[in-house]
Amino acid sequence: MEVLFGASLLFVFYTYIGYPLWLLVIKFFVSKPLPLYKLGHELQNVSVIIAAYNEEKNICQRIVNISRQNYNQNNIQIIVVSDGSTDRTVNELRNLNLQNLEIIELSENQGKAVAINTGVAAATGEIIIFADVRQLFESGAITHLVNSFSDHNVGCVSGELIFLQNAESSIQAEIGAYWRYEKWIRKMESATGSVVGATGAIYAIRKKLYRSLPQGTILDDVLAPMNIVMQGYHCIFNSNAIAYDYVSKDLAQEWRRKVRTLTGNWQLLFSSPSLVVPWRNPIWGRFLAHKICRLLVPFALLVLFVTSILSQGIFYNISTFMQIVFYVFALLGKIFPVVRNNSLVNLSYFFMVMNAAAVTGLWKCVSGRCNDVWQSNLHEK
């Protein structure tokens, strides 16, 4: 029992604290600065791809935002793939009458992966930039993304997503803290090799390195970059390439997003096992630590709790008591939302919700409901 207790405790510690500390240690010995743009370098042609489904309210604002980038518009091709939209999305796009805008209509909704594959096939740019409808780019975002490719070893560049203040959000502080933690890890990964995945709202790749995504893929922003890393190129994080979004307005909305993300991670584990094979994936250890270990934490927590109860000694008694207090705080946060004003209660509750989302994601994946997760996400704006 003591061995299981120690192993599960070490596992949880490594997942959230040990892995980031390990990256920090590596950074002292190996640090890779961002590639610098060379003056006089010829502008590369880029294709911005947006998959859209029933986005009549947002699509024009998004296209106008891209058309106002400080990158030469003659070098930008904008491709919007309407994934079987049944509203006025396509009509709104046509009314814009932009010369560098290409509209592709799919007759029926087939999912984001198919829409992205279709867009890439039609792209003429050397650099492909993926964007979502909801977020907006800062004016220099495309320039910063493209500049990073001056290093020929870079095959994918992830931008940075900044959450704007949302007075209606009840979980702004929690999301902000979690996202700062996540971005710090990505920066450390980038500085010491490659990032595991990219920010879905803003990332770019070399077109020649793109590999078609299987239909139903939930996390294109993880699989597409990892496919590039597995070809021997780096995926880096450029915090100068910025997109803006608003935080989830409440925990229910964040729950849906988190379930989708974690379901997607489970899907990758089952559908692309080569991602955890050392001789296939040069950053397999990072992929396990950053993406897979977090999926397994709920089960490690269960083992930790059971073994602490069954083990003898004052240390295990104290451990059991502390875990019970933690879970009671989380339960209080669930039953009485008003007590979430207490930082410890809020931390306990948010932590347990995120781990419950990992278990829910596993259930959806093994029960064949991954597509349901993606379909529900299409309507969430």
N, C-alpha and C positions, 0 to 999 in steps of 0.2 A: 504493500500500500504506500509506503514511504517513497518508493522509487517512482510510482505513478504520480504521486502528489508532486514530487520534485520536478518530474518531466513536464507535467501540465503547467506548473507555475513558470518554469523556464520558457516554455513555449509561448505563453501569453506575454511574458516580459519581453522576449525577443521580438515578437510580432509588432508591438507598439513602441518599444523603447530600444531594445537591443539592435535591431536593424538600422534605425536612424543613427544610432551612435556609431555603428560599424561604418556607415557611409561617411560620417564625420571624420573618423580616424583615417579612412582611405584618402579623403580629400587633402589631408596634410602631406601626403606623399605623391598623390597623382591629382592634379587639377588642370582641367582643360578650359581655357578661356573661350568665349564665344568668337566665332570667326569674324574678322573685321572686313567690312566692305571696301573694296579697292576702287579708288577714284578712277574714272574713265572706263570702268567695267561696263560692258554692253548689257542693257536691260534684257532680262529674259522674258519670254512670253509666258504668261500664267493663265490658267483656267480656274475660275472659282466655281465650285460645284455645290449646289443647294438642292437637297431632296425636300419636296414640299407636298403636304397632303392637307387640302382644305385650309389654305392659309390666306384667304382673300383679305383679311383684316390687317395682316402684317407684312405681306410679301413686298408691296411697293416700297415701304419704308426701308426694308432690308436691301433692296436693289439700289435705291437711291444712296444708301450709306456706302455701298461698295463703289458706286460711280463717283463718289466724292473722295476716294482715296488719293493720296498724293503721288501714287504710282501712275505712270503714263497710261491713260485709258486705252491708247492704241495697242498697248501690250497686254491688255486684260480681256479675256473672253469670259463672259458670265453665262453659266449654264444652269438653268432651273429645270429639274425633272419633276413634273407633276405626277405623283404616284397614284393615279386613278382618282384625282380630286373630283368631287361632285358639286363644288361651289363655283365661285367666279374667280378662282385663283388664276387660271390661264387668261381669262379676259382682262383682268387687272394688269397682268404682265404685258399683254399686247398693247394696252393703252399707253404704256410707258414709251413705246416706240424708240427703243435704244438700239443702235446699230450693232453694239457688241454683246447684245443679249440673245441667247439662243434658248428657245423653249422646246422642251421635249415632253410630249404627252404619252403616258402609259395608259392603256385602255382600262386597266383595273389595278386596284391596290395590291401590290406584291411585296411591300416591305422596303425598308430603307436600303438594305444591302443590294437589292436588284436595281433600285433607283441610282445608287452610287455607281454600280458597275456600268449602267447605261450612260451615265454622265461622263465617266472616265473614257469610255469608248469613243465618245464624241469630242473629247477634249483635244485641242491642238497645241496647248501650252506645254513647255518643258517641265514646268512646275504646276502641280495640282494643289489647290487650296480648298479645303473642306470647311464649310460653314453651315450653321443652323439658321433657321428663320428668326428665332426669338432674340438672339444676341446681336449686338452691334459692334463693329470694329472701330477702334480709334483710327484717326486719319492716316497714321503711318504704319499701320499693322502689316499690310501687304509688303511694304518696303522692308521692314525688319525681318519678316519671314524669308523673303527672297534673298536678302543679304547673307543669311546664315548658310546658304548653299555655296558660298564662295569656297568653302572647305569641301573638297571632292569626296571626303569620307563621310559627309553628312548626307543621309538619305531621307530623313524625316525631321521636321521641326515643329515642336508644340509651342503654341503661344500661351499667354496667361489670361485666365478668366478672372475678372474683378467684379465682385458683387457690390452693387450700389445699395445705398440705404433704402429700406422699405418700411415705412411707418406702420404698414398693416401687418408686418411679419411678427409672429409671436416667438420665433426661434432664431432671430437674427444673430444673437450673440453666439449661440451654439454652432450654427453653420459657419459663422466667421472664424471661430476658433479652430474648427475641424479643417476648414479650407486652408488656413494658414499653415497648419501642421502638414497637410497633404502637399502644398506647394513647396514647403521647405524640403520635403523628401525628394520631390521631383528635381529641385535645383541641385541637391546633393548628388542625385543619380546622374544628372546631366554633366556635372563638373567632374565626375569620376568615370565616365563611360557613356552609358545610354540610359534614357528614361524608359520605364516600363509602360508603354502606351503613350497617349497624347491627350490633350484637352479637346474633347469632341467639338466644342464651339469654334475652335480656331487651330488648325494644324495644316501643314503642307508636306508634300512628298515629291520626289522625282517621279515623273510619270513612268519612266522606263522600268522602275522597280515595283510598280503596282501589281499585285496579284488579285485576281477576281475573288470576291467574297462569296462564300456559300449563302444561298438564299436562307433567310431567317436569322442571319447573324445579328445579334443585338448590339455588340460593342465593336463597331467598325473602328473606333478610335483606339482600340487596343490591338485587334487582329491585324489591321493594315500596317501599323508601325512595327509590330513584332515580325511580320512577314519580311519587312525591309531589314530589320536587325539580323534576321536569320540568313540574309544574303551577304552579311559581312559589313553592313553600313551602320552608322551611328544614328540614334534618335536623340536629339537634344531639346532642351527647354530654353526658350528665349522670352524672358520676362518683359522685353521691350515691345513685343507684338501683343497688343492688348485687345481683348473683347470685353464687353460689359453685359451684365445680366442682373436681375433682381433675385434676392434669396427667396426661397419658398415662403409662402405666406403663413403656413402652419405645418405642424408635424405630419398631418395626413398627406399633404402634397409631397413633403420630403420623403415620407414612407414609400410612396409610389415610385419616386425616382430612385430611392435606394434599393428597393426590391428589384427594379429593372436592372440596375447596375450589377448587383450581386448575382442575379439570375444569369446575366451575361457572362460573368466570371466563371460560374459553374459550367455554363454552356461551352466556353472555351476549353475548360479542363477536360470535358468529355469528348468534344468534337475535334480538338487539336492537341492530342497528347504529346506531340513532338515539342511543344512549348516547354515541357519539363524534362526533356532529354538533353543531357549535357553536351553531347557531340552534335546535336542539331541546333540548339539554341545557345549562343555564347553568353547570354545573360539569364540562363535558366534559374540560377540561384536568386537573382533579384525578382524574377517573375513569381517564384514560389513565395518569397518573403513579402512582396508588396501586394500580390493579388490573391494567392491561394491560402496563405496562413490566416488571413483575416476571415476567410470562409470557415475555417476549422476552429476558430476561437470559441464559439458557443459550445462545442463538444469538449474542448479542453476545460472550459469553465465547469461543465457538469462533472467531469472526472475530478477536477480540483475540489469541488464541494463534497462529493461522495467520499473521496479518499481522506479528506481532512476530518470527516465525521468518524470514519472507521479506524483512523490512526490514533495511537496512544501518545499522550504527552501534552504538556502545557502549551508548547508551540502550536500544535495542531488544534487545541481547544481555542486558543486565541484566534487562529486563522478561521476556524468555523464561525466564531462569533462575529468577526469582521465581515465575513461574506454574508451572513444573515442580515446584519445591519445594512449592508450595501443593497441587498435585494429588497429589504423592507422599504428603504428609501425609494427605490425604483417603483415599487408597488404603490406607495403613497403618491408618487408623482403621477401614476396612471389613474388612480381613483380620485385624487383631489388635485386637479390642475393648479389650484391657487397656491399650493405649497411649492410649486416649481420655482418660486421666487428665491427659495433657498438654493444656493449654488451647489451644495453637495447633493441635494435631492435631484436637482436638474441634471447634474453630471451623471448620476446613477441611472436616471430614467432614460436619458438620451443614449447612453452607452448600451443599455439593454435593448432599446428599440432597434439600434443599428445591428445588434447581434441577432435579434429576432428576425430582422430582414434577411440575414444570411441564411437562416434555417428555412424561411419562406421561399427564398430563391432556389434552394436545393429542391424543395418539394415541387415547385413549378417546373423545374428543369426535368426531374426524373418522371414527372407525370405527363410530360409532353406538352406543357402549356407555355413554352417559351414564346410562341407566336402571340398568345393572348397578352402577354406582358408588353410586347412591342405595340400591338394594336391599341391597347389602352393608353400607352404613352403618346401615341400619335394625336390623341384628342386633348392632351393636357398641355395647355399653354398658359 
